[in-house]
Amino acid sequence: MEIEKKATDAKIRLAPAGEVTLSNVGALQAALRECLVGGSPVLLDLERVTGIDLAGLQVLVASAYSFAARRQPLTILRGRCVEQAWVEAGFPCGEVSGWRRQS
């Protein structure tokens, strides 16, 4: 998995590409932690994710809670692959705080 990191005027955009799985999810977790410590709003664009397992989903949920606890904006563009895995894992189909469907 590669993670593109781009700072814009108001936020940091993180865009992982490839599979987000147990074997490599630590890189995404570290990138999100760095942004959390930095205090910037984050846009996590998951459109280029081609596969995600429960470890990847767990990092997304934990990150959403961590950012919310600090009242730091985290917007997640979940993409088709992530949305499908989310539903298959048994999570509710509705919107999750901070998550948006990629159009």
Secondary structure, 3 states (H helix, E strand, C coil): CEEEEEECCCCEEEEEEEEECCCCHHHHHHHHHHHHHHCCCEEEECCCEEEECHHHHHHHHHHHHHHHHCCCCEEEECHHHHHHHHHHCCCCCCCCCCEECCC
